[in-house]
Amino acid sequence: MRDMLTEDFLRDSDAIHKHAMRSLFERLDSLCEGALAVDRQGRIVWINDKYLNTLGLNSLQEALGRDVEDFIPNSLMREVVQTGQPILLDILEFGKQSFVVTRMPLQNERQEIIGAIGFVLYDRLHYLKPLVAKFASLQNELNSVKKGVTESRRAKYNLVNFVGSAPACLEVKRQARRAAQQDASILLLGETGTGKEILANAIHAMSARANGPFIGVNMAAIPEALLESEFFGATHGAYTGADKKPRDGKFRLADGGTLFLDEIGDMPLPLQGKLLRVLQEREIEPLGSNKVIKVDVRVIAATSIDLDMQVKQGKFRADLYYRLNVLPICLPPLRERLSDMEALCDALLQQIFERTGLPRREISPSAVALLCGYHWPGNVRELRNVLERVAILTDNFQLTGDDFATALPLAAADFHPPADAVEVKPYAEALAAFDRSTISAALSATGGKVPAAAKLLGLSRATLYKKMAALQI
């Protein structure tokens, strides 16, 4: 008799369907770690006891009628209700935990969407644990990569790394501190190897943008054909040979931080006009795209050539020059700050020891005197190379003048006797010479307009007039 009833039941497809649905729901409810249902407005209408505990609730009444996002911020239940499409397998992050979930729409007899139901599947379905573990592993890897990228885009140097206490060096540091308090464009002027990149990093590290990225670009190191995409980015297929994936340009990468443009004098004229537009409008348009993207970037430019002469020769746009030259800082060459020679050698030898593992070395007075007699066309960068070369070639703990006698190029022609190797000027005379040079450069940049020059220098008009009178400018 029982077998006959079973056979009759199995012939009733509707009964089978209803029984299967009820069994499936009961089975999911017993297996899962939590379940809830929402109405068509995304409001909670039911939660099982296990999910109440997970959410830290004591009773259904605490959540009844509340938006599901009030308790599960990352919930996609509302999306299921709005689209009518199930999300059969997903990963939900809740606090410090990750759950495998499934979400399905609920329909009435007229096939209308009246809500949605979701199940949290985690501990009981053991075959899903590898998926969760893999997700957690990938998430950790992604976070690690993001952290590494962020660290790599932070400033590498601060003002301590700009070694020196000569009057000209102290003035540069003073101007850098003032410049860091503003958000205007900065132009660093100086010969190659004088430390422009270090100073740019230091200004960024002291500014309100310190937590943002610091992106450096050497104009001389990028092929002209790639400069525009390097700066503004490119969409997929923007030009032949472009990457399959869209590429962010340097301005996009530097958004919220600082973009350092080294050797700006090597920038081609066509790109200069586009750079000027970015500086004025604060927006970029990637290659191959019609979309304009807003950017918030502070530009620090640097050059070792005479930009004023480049402007007169028509090789550099005057309007871009004035836009970049809001806060100019002139970095002195090494031959004009020879009193810093010993401190620089000590700092550079420490860097060489840390980077190469070579034995620690010290610099002797005779070596300092000999080094001060050389004209240093490559400035501090050349000094670092010479010190490393000597550290490799000798076993002496203390480096002497004899160690350097053959290490410098054109040594015999470029050296003077140690007695008159160092020309030490009185402090007042050296400071006056630096003030005269700086003020003259500011007046030249502003066409002789004293109020504008005072603004560039961060001085009041009265102070600038007094200095000009004292220096007979």
N, C-alpha and C positions, 0 to 999 in steps of 0.2 A: 504493500500500500504506500509506504514511504517512498519507494523508488518511483512509483507512478506519479506521485505528487511532484517529485523532483523533476521528472521528465516534462510534466506539464509546465512547470515553472521555467525551465530552460527554453521552452518554445515561445515564451512571452518575452519578446525583445525589449519592450518598454520596461518590464519588471526587472529584467537583467540590468539594463542601463541604470535604472534608479538604484538598484541594489549595489552595483559597482561603484557608482558615485558616492553613495553613502559609506561603503566600505573603504574607498580611497580616502575620503575625508577623515574618517575615523582613524585610518592607518597613519595618515600624515600627521594628524593631531597627536597621536601617541608617540610617533617617532621623532617629531621635530622638537626643537628647543624653544619654539615660540610660534604663535600664530595670532593674526589680528585681521579684522575686516573694517573697511571704511565705506561710507555712503558715496553718492555721486558728487558731493561737495568736498570729499577728502576728509570727512570728519570720522573719528573713531566710533564704531558702533559695537565692537566686540573684541576682547583680548582674552586669550586663555591664561590660566594661572601661571604657567612657566614664564610667559612673556611679561606678565606683570612683575615678577621677581627680577627679571633681567633689566626692566626699565626702572626698577626701584619704586614701584607703586604698590600700595597696600590693597587697593580694590579697583574694580572696573569703574566705579563712580568717579574716581579722580580723573579719568581720561575720557569718559563718555561725552561725546559731542565736541571734543576739542580737535583742532587740526592735527593731523598725524605728524606734521613737521615740528610741532611743539615738543614732541618727545623723541622723534627720530629725524634730526635735521636733514640727513641725506636720503630720506625715503623717496622712492619713485612710485609710490602707490597712486598719487594724484595723476601722474603721467599715464598709468595703466587705465584709470577711469576715463581720462580725456581721449585717449587714442583707441581704447577698446582692444589693445594688443597685449598679450601676456609677455612677461619677461621670465622665461622659464629657468634661467640660471644666471645668477649675478652675485657679485660680492659686495656686501654692505659693511662699511666701516662704522663702528659704533664705539665711541671712546677709544680705547687702546686695542680693541678686539676687531677681528674681521670675521664675518659670517657669510656662509653661502645661503642665498635666499632664492625663493621662487615666488612670483606674483602673477595672479590670474584675475581677469575681470569677472564680475558676477552679473548675470542677466536674469530678467524675469521671463514669464511665459511668452511675452511678445518680442523676445530677443533684444530688449532694450537694456543698456548698461545701467545698472542701479548701484554699482559699487565695485569693490575689488577686495580680494583676500590674499594674504601673503603668509608664507611659512618660512621660518628660519631653520635651515638644515645644516647641522654642523657636527655635533659629537657622535650621533648614532649612525650616520651614513659614513662609514669609515673610508670608503673609496674616494670620498671628496676631500679627505684631509691632505693628500698630496697636492691637490689643486690650491688649497688655501696656503699650504706651506710654500709652494712655488710663488704664489702671489706675494706673500710676505717677504720672501727672499728678493724678488724683483723690486718690490717697493723699497726695501733697504738699500739695494744697489742704486736705485734711482736717486734716493735721498743722498747717498754718499757722493754720487757723481755731481748732483746739484751743489752740494757743499763744496766739492773740489773746484767746480767752475766759479762759484762765488768767491772762494779764496783766491783763485788765480787772477781774478779781476779786481782785487783790492789793491790799494796803493802798496808798492813794495818798499818805499822809502819814506822817511819823515825828515824833519829839518835837522835832526841830529846827524843824519848821514851826509849833510852838506857841511863838511869839516872845514873849519877855519875861523880865525878871530882877527884877521887883518881888517882894517877900517872898511875897505871896499867889500869884504865878505860880510861883515856885520851889517852894512847898509843893505845889501841884497836880502839878508834874512829879515830885516825890519820891513822892507817893502813886501816880501813874500807873506809875512804875517798880516799886513794890512790888506793885501790882495785877497787873502783867503777869507776875509770877512765880507767881501763883496761877491757878487755873482756875475760880474762883467767879464768879457773876454780879456785874456792876458796874452801878451807877446813877449817871449823870452828871447833876448838878443845876446849873442856871444859866439866866440869862436868854437870850433868843434872840440869836444872833450872838456868843456868848462863845467859840465854838470847840469845842463838844462833839463834832462829827463828826471834827474833826482829832485830838482827844485819843483818840477811840475807835479811829481808824486807827493811831495811834501805839502804843496799848496792844497791839493785835493784832500790829503789826510787831515789838514787843519780846518777844512771848510765844512759847511753844513751838509755837503754831499758825501762826506767821508764814508757813510754806510752804503753808498751807491757804487756802481762799477767804475773802474778807471781803465779806459781803453786807449792804448797807444798805437799810432800809425806812423810809420816812417815813409814819407812820400817818395823818397829816392829808391826804396826797396820794392815798390809795386809797379809792374808793367803798366804803361799808360792806358792800354786797351782794357785793363781790368779795374781801373781806378773807380769808375762810376759805380759798378756793381759792388766793389769793396766798401764804398761809402754808403750807398743807399739801398743795397740789397737787390735781389732779382727774384722774379717769379719763375715757376716751372716753364722751361722752353723759351725764356726771354731772348736768348741768342744761341747761336750754334755752339754746342759744347757745354751749355749750361747744365748745372746739376739737375737731376730729376726732381729733387725736393726744393721748395722755395728756400731762399737763403737770406738771412738777416744781414743787413749792412752794419758798419761800425756805429752809425748814428743810433740805430735801433738797439744795438748791444749796450751802448753807453747811456741809454735812456735813464734819467734819474741820477746820473753821475757826471763824469768828466771825460771828454774826448781830447786826447793829446795829439796834436798834429806836428810831428817833428819834420824839420826841413821843409817848411811850408813854401819856401821860395822855389822849390822844384815842382810845384803843382801846375799842370798845364792850364792855359788861359780859359779854354772852354769849361773846365771843371770849376774854375774860380767863380764864374758867374752863378753856377748852381749852388756852390757853397755859400755865397753871399745871400742867396734867397733863403737857404735853410736858416742862416743866422738871423735873418730878418723876420721870417714867417714862422719859424719853429715847427716846420713840417717837411716831410720827405715823401717822395713818390718812387717806389722801387721800380727797377727796369721791368718792362712788360706788364705793368699794372696801371690801372686808372684810379686806384685808391690812394688817397692822401692820408698819411699817418702823422699824427702829432707827436713830437718828441720834445723832451725837456733835457737839454744837454748844455753843459758849460764847456766852452772851447778854450783850451790853452794851446797856443801855437808857438813854435820855436824855429829859429833860423840862424844859420852861421854866415849868411850873406847879407849884403847891404840892400834891404828891401826898398829903401828910399831911392837908391840908384836904379833898382829894377823897375820901379814905378816910372821914373823919368825916361827910361829906355823903352817903355811900353811892354815890358815883360811880366809885369804884375799889375793887376787892376788897382787903381787908386782907391776906389770905393771899398774894396775888400781890405786893403791895407789899413784904412782908417777904422774899419769895423773891427779888425783884429787888434789894432794898436790902442785899445782903450786904456789898458794898464800895462805900459812897457816896463820891463825890468832888464837892465843890462848886467850881464854876468862878466866879471873881470877875468882876463886871461891869467894863467898861472904866473907869468913873468911879472905881473903887477901885484902879486900877493905872495912874494917869496918868503915873507915872515911866517907863512903857514906851512912851509916845506916840511919841517920836522913832524908836525902834527899829521899832515897828509900821509907822509911815509909810514908813520906808526899805524894809522888806520888802514892803509892799503895792505901793509904786510900782514895785519891781523886777518883781513879778508882773504888774502892769498893762502894763509895757513888753514882757514876754515874751509876753503873751497877745494884746495888741492891736497891737503894733508902733509905738505912740506913742513920741515921743522920751523919752529918759530924763529924769527930773526929780529934784530934790532938795528937801528941806523946810527952810525957814528957821526960826530961833529964834522970830521973831514969829509964824509960822504955828503952830508947836508950842504957844506960849503961848495963842493964840486957840483952838485946838482943845481945849486942856485946860479951857477955860471952859465947854464945852458938856456937857450931861448924858448924851448918847449912849444913848438908849433902845434903839437897834438894835445897840449895842456895836461890835465889830470889823467885822461885816458892813456896818453903816451907814458906818463910817469908810472902808472900801474903796470904797463907792459914791460917797462925797463926793470922795475923792481922784481917782477916775476921771473924775468930772464936771468937776472943776477942770482936770485934765490935758487934757481935750478942749477946754475953753473958753478956755484961755490958751496963749500961746506962750512964756511965761517959763520959763527953764531952772530957776530956783530959785523955788519956790512960796512966796509971802509971805502975811502976814495979810490984806492987801487982796484977794488972790485968793480967799480963803475967806469974806470978809465977807458976800457975798451968796449963797454956795453952800449954807450950812446952813439948814435950816428954822427959822423963828422966831428968826432970828439975833439980832435986837435984844433980844428978851426973854430969851434963854437964855445970852447971853454976859456975862461979868464982865470988868472991866478986867484986862489981862494981869498986873498986879502981884500980884493975889491969885488968879490963875487956878489955879495949882498949889498944892495943899495937901500939903506934904510932912511926914509924921509921922516921928518917930524910929523906927529899925528895931525896937527892942524893943517899942515901943507898937503898931506895926502887926502884928508877929508875935503879940503877946498877944491882940489883937483877933481875929485869924484863928483862933488856937488855941481861944479861947473859943467862937467860932461853930461850929467843927468839932466840938468835944467836946460841946457842947450838942445839936447835931443827932444825934450818935451816941447820946447818952443818951436823947433823945426817941424814936429809932427802936427802941431796945431796952427801952423802958418803964422807964428809970432803972436798968437792971441794969449795974453797972460792969464785971463780967467779960465780958459780951457786948459792951459798947461797946468795951472794950479790944481784943477780938478783931477787931471791925469796923475799928478804926483801925490794927491791926497793931502795937499797943503791949503791953507787959506790964502787968499790973494795978498793980504797984508804981509804974511810970512814970506811968500815968494818974492814980492817986491823988495823986502829987506835983504833977502839972500842975493838977489840980482844986483842990488846996489853995492853990497859988500864985496861981491865977486866982480864988479864992474862989467856986468853983462848988459 
